[in-house]
Amino acid sequence: MKTTVHIISHSHWDREWYMAFEKHRMKLVELLDTASDLLENNENYRSFHMDGHTAAYDDYLEIKPEQKERIKKLVQEGKLTAGPWYVLQDEFLTSGEACVRNLLTGRKEALKLGKLCPIGYFPDAFGNAGQMPQVLAQAGMEAVAFGRGVKSIGFNNETLEKGTYETAYSEINWQSPDGSTLLGILFPNWYNNGMEIPVEPEEAKKFWDKKLADVRQYAGTSQLLFMNGCDHQPVQKDLPQAIETAKKLYPEIEFIHSDFETYVKAVKEELGENISVVKGELTSQETDGRFTLVNTASNRIDLKQLNRKGETALERKAEPAAVLAGLEGKKYPKELLEYSWKVLMQNHPHDSICSCNVDEVNDEVAIRFVKSRQVAEQLCKESMEYLTEQIDTSNLNSENGKVLPFAVYNFTGWNKTDVVSAVLDVDRCFENIQEKAYWEMQNIKLPVFVLKDAEGNIVDAKIEDMGTAFDYLLPDDKFRQPYMARQVRVTFEAKEVPAMGYRVYHLQEAEAKQADDTKTLITGSNTMENENIRVEIHEDGSYTLTNLKTGRVYSHIGYYEETGDIGNEYIYVQDTNGQVITTQNKPAKITLAEDTPFCAKYHICQSIEVPESAAKELEIAQKSFQECYNRHIGRSDKMVELAIETELTLEKSSKSLKIQTTIHNTAKDHRVRVVIPTGLAADTHFADSAFEVVERNNRHSKQWENPSGCDRQQSFVAMQDEKDGMLIANHGLYEYEVLPDMENAIAVTLLRCVGELGDWGYFPTPKAQMQGTYTLSYEILPFADGERLDVYTLGYQFQNELMAVPTGIHTGVNPQEKGFFNWTGEGVNFSGLKQQENGSDIMVRFINVTELPREIEIQKQSWMEKMYKSNVIEEEKEGLEVREDGMYHVVLKPFEILTLGIR
């Protein structure tokens, strides 16, 4: 069969990286202007691939809106490609729901421009999440192209073992855990193997002789792929002439200026069955482990935390709250949610979210995170206030004293028990809000309050006088109304707040204090326990946790480890001396910080002496661009104090220990981790990933040479043996490592501090040294055999707290406790609740995180007229029938991503 060379022109367009966004955008404007001119005026320059995302068009058209019709015409003609993504996200540091919003937004914008490119595109993603073939297949993609995570061995007589992450061909079948399979196009010669093709015959002959041999080493068909471009690569204007030269030099080969659709179609027509099937996530399992850059998960922890807050604010607060408010008549704020998502997703490209940028870029990333979350939080607040106005609180009699009602909301997807606080106004003064109003409120004598639930039962609570504060109202129909308010704060354990719903509580004026202050979770010196676990704190600040249900003891866990780091924002490399400094056996100051009937809290202060920075030789190595794995550099002789504060919290009904670690960082070029030895006899562990809980080996393969054995997580990492297990959930701590030779300890990275970007030049990043104070949150959940799926739910719920909204006494259509969406299903994750992208149906998503079929039951509510199966792009598929018991029953296949539509 005649060889065909497909030359695809493109530019891998990182919106920001070694230059700030606006500086890169100036080059983008030049790029699209040039490409558009060529595509319009040179019939032999026929196609330009705009990197698989539509954000570039947004960025361009914001500068040149008058070019929109021109761009649309070129997209409609197939000369410019659009989508399928909005941005080229990192798949491990962004949530599954963010991935779907990315796809929905990219698809919507591409279709507005006229045509959607049906090729999933991950040219430079730092590894690929295992569920991407299922997501892309549901979205109707024809293939997926990517560059990392699979070892390319070519035709070199190596033996391939079934199920390994190696391939002889650049064409593979990539399969998700559920069995969804998509043709994968690997870039074994990278996505720049056809850049800057020579026009002059002599130079072109040398170029093509080598490049053709390189590509043929991997190609499984006679269709050879050459990517004509690279990172921020300008358009090759003389490409038509270069192709003509190639045709003359190699008349037996057909050279075409191609595109991905043409190339994929030709490959599919010719491709045989003798290609590798690679299953699940692609994280360099059978390589030296360096190419997927796992340590980008731990630099700039502050930005990683902001991302998790932003995703949670949208997908687990604003969207579900808006859906529920919409069921009660409030307009769904689709445009504002789309704006908030777009701003958030502009931080999701692999360089931006991975924080492998210059400081100027990371500063702007932080601003976008805040802007997105401001919108999401305000939308959530407005939705909850609207919902609260619909609640009937008229039975709360205030004749016998003041009553302060409030509603506690739960948008986690499951019933939730948690400690929550509400700040309530005892009284307000709207008149003359100057000093007089302040003192008028301040001089109020507060009554004695007790907390009651909707049934009138007294609930144990901590009630604090918060003094007088300024606030304001912004009515819909009049000018702003400032006021002074005398406030109290109530803190308590809210039990079993309904999923996607609320429960009303109220403070009631009482004649005398009625709470029982003798109740306590403190059971000894530096010891606290509830019915589930016991925590004993040791003199060095570590602690022993006992699972009271099974008797399993986890001794001296939670100590801190500090090591040097002479790498960069991409790569962790320990200093040559390899010294490990820990808090073990060093005295700590331990203080009981809180003792209430529903919560106990200890505060632990400790410090260690650590080197101030790496040795001075590191700066020379950076400036001379010495490869970081080849550096032989120690640490400074000068020592500084690294102060660490730990807050351990045990709640009355909780199965977990909640931890906050605050690090006062004064050192540079180092890493700090919390180490939790499990002692569990296991060879594998489980980590939450995008739409998947993936099982990973505790030890990497023999081919792994990377001195860092870290992996990435989303909400949690877990391990279990035949009898017991432990799950560690987190807020925005994406990197962990299992240490098999240290009692199968799980080490979670809390802080990693480096001074340069890395990669292709010297770009100093002093702000990535993370000088200052940082607070990190995580929790430890011990469990028994058979409870792993239940603690997965608790791990997901750790991402989202209960929220309280004050209200008054008024009539309403809803009771004082309500769940709008009730469902059950073991081994299934509730992932999202939102309104349909191009309609008004309600979309709800579930994930079967197990290898077995799982059934869910959904109770039919009065607002549900019809329920149907859908997919990630929200198309209506087969309808579902309600059974006689008033439930919808749906079976999820193993590892299935199931989207349902409700109208």
BELJO-V453231 format. One record per backbone hydrogen bond with DSSP energy under -0.5 kcal/mol. NH is the residue of the N-H (numbers start at 0). CO is the residue of the C=O. Records with the same first field share a line. If there is no record, write none. Layout:
NH=CO + CO
This chain:
3=221
4=253
5=3 + 223
6=4 + 255
7=5 + 225
8=6
9=227
10=48
11=229
12=10
13=11
16=18
23=19
24=20
25=21
26=22
27=23
28=24
29=25
30=26
31=27
32=28
33=29
34=30
35=31
36=32
37=33
38=34
39=35
40=36
41=37
42=40
44=41
45=43
47=78
48=8
49=47
50=48
52=49
53=84
54=85
56=53
57=53
58=54
59=55
60=56
61=57
62=58 + 59
63=59
66=63
67=64
70=66
71=67
72=68
73=69
74=70
75=71
76=72
77=74
78=73
79=73
80=47
84=51
85=101
88=86
89=347
98=94
99=95
100=96
101=97
102=98
103=99
104=100
105=101
106=102
107=103
108=104
109=105
110=106
111=107
112=108
113=109
114=109
116=81
117=115
119=117 + 142
121=144
124=121
126=124
127=281
131=128
134=130
135=131
136=132
137=133
138=134
139=136
140=135
141=117
142=117
143=182
144=119
145=184
146=121
150=164
151=149
152=150 + 166
153=166
154=216
155=153
163=160
166=150
169=217
171=183
172=275
173=171 + 181
174=172 + 277
175=179
178=175
181=173
183=171
184=143
185=169 + 183
186=145
187=185
189=186
192=189
193=226
194=191
203=199
204=200
205=201
206=202
207=203
208=204
209=205
210=206
211=207
212=208
213=209
214=210
215=211
216=212
217=214
218=214
223=3 + 221
225=5
227=7 + 225
228=226
231=11
232=229
236=234
238=235
241=237
242=238
243=239
244=240
245=241
246=242
247=243
248=244
249=245
252=249
253=2
254=252
255=4 + 253
257=6 + 255
262=258
263=259
264=260
265=261
266=262
267=263
268=264
269=265 + 266
270=266
274=272
277=172 + 275
278=276
279=174
281=127
282=280
283=148
286=283
292=289
295=292
296=293
297=294
298=294
299=751
302=299
303=299
304=300
305=301
306=302
307=303
308=304
309=305
310=306
311=307
312=308
313=309
314=310
315=310 + 311
317=312
318=313
320=316
321=317
322=318
323=319
324=320
325=321
326=322
327=323 + 324
328=325
329=324
333=331
336=332
337=333
338=334
339=335
340=336
341=337
342=338
343=339
344=340
345=341
346=343
347=344
349=87
352=348
353=348 + 349
354=351
355=350
356=354
357=16
360=357
361=357
362=358
363=359
364=360
365=361
366=362
367=363
368=364
369=365
370=366
371=367
372=368
373=369
374=370
375=371
376=372
377=373
378=374
379=375
380=376
381=377
382=378
383=379
384=380
385=381
386=382
387=383
388=384
389=385 + 386
390=387
391=813
392=390 + 809
393=809
395=392
396=394
400=397
403=506
404=402
405=504
406=804
407=502
408=406 + 802
409=500
415=496
417=493
419=491
421=489
423=421 + 487
425=423 + 485
426=485
428=483
433=431
436=431
437=433
438=434
439=435
440=436
441=437
442=438
443=440
445=443
447=509
449=507
450=458
451=505
452=456
455=452
458=450
461=490
462=460
463=461 + 488
465=463 + 486
466=486
468=484
470=482
472=480
480=472
482=470
483=428
484=468
485=426
486=466 + 484
487=423
488=463
489=421
490=461
491=419
492=459
493=417 + 491
494=492
496=415
499=409
500=409 + 497
501=817
502=407
503=815
504=405
505=451
506=403
507=449
508=401
509=447
516=514
518=515
522=520 + 526
523=526
526=523
527=534
528=520
529=532
530=651
533=545
534=527
535=543
536=525 + 534
537=541
540=537
542=556
543=535
544=542 + 553
545=533
546=551
547=531 + 545
548=531
549=546
550=546
553=544
554=552
556=542
557=674
558=674
560=672
561=580
562=670
563=578
564=668
565=572
567=570
568=755
569=756
572=570
575=632
577=574
580=561
582=559
585=582
587=538
588=604
589=587
590=602
592=590 + 600
593=600
595=598
598=595
599=649
600=593
601=647
602=590
603=645
604=588
605=643
607=641
609=607 + 639
611=637
614=633
617=614
618=615
619=615
620=616
621=617
622=618
623=619
624=621
625=620
629=626
630=627
635=612
639=609
641=607
642=640 + 663
643=605
644=661
645=603
646=659
647=601 + 645
648=646 + 657
649=599
651=597
653=650
656=779
657=648 + 655
658=777
659=646
660=775
661=644 + 659
662=660 + 773
663=642 + 661
664=662 + 771
665=663
667=611
669=752
670=562
671=750
672=560
673=747
674=558
675=745
677=742
678=742
681=679
684=695
685=717
686=693
687=715
688=691
690=688
691=688
693=686 + 691
695=684 + 693
697=682
700=284
703=700
704=287
705=287
708=706
710=735
712=733
713=687
716=727
717=685
718=725
720=723
724=782
725=718
726=780
727=716
728=726 + 778
729=714
730=776
731=729
733=296 + 731
735=710
736=746
738=744
739=737
741=738
743=738 + 739
744=738 + 741
745=675
746=736 + 744
747=673 + 745
748=734 + 746
749=671
750=671
751=297
752=669
753=767
756=762
759=757
760=757
762=760
764=754
767=764
768=765
769=766
771=664
773=662
775=660
777=658
778=728
779=656
780=726
781=654 + 779
782=724
784=722
786=783
790=786
791=787
792=788
793=789
794=790
795=791
796=792
797=793
798=795
799=796
802=408
804=406
806=404
809=807
812=389
813=389
817=501
819=499
820=498
823=856
827=824
828=846
830=828 + 844
831=844
833=842
835=840
838=835
841=901
842=833
843=899
844=831
845=897
846=828
847=895
848=826 + 846
853=891
855=889
856=823
857=887
858=821
859=885
863=860
864=862
866=879
867=900
868=877
869=898
873=870
876=868
879=866
882=886
885=882
887=857
888=880 + 886
889=855
891=853 + 889
894=849
895=892
897=845 + 895
898=896
899=843
900=867
901=841
902=865
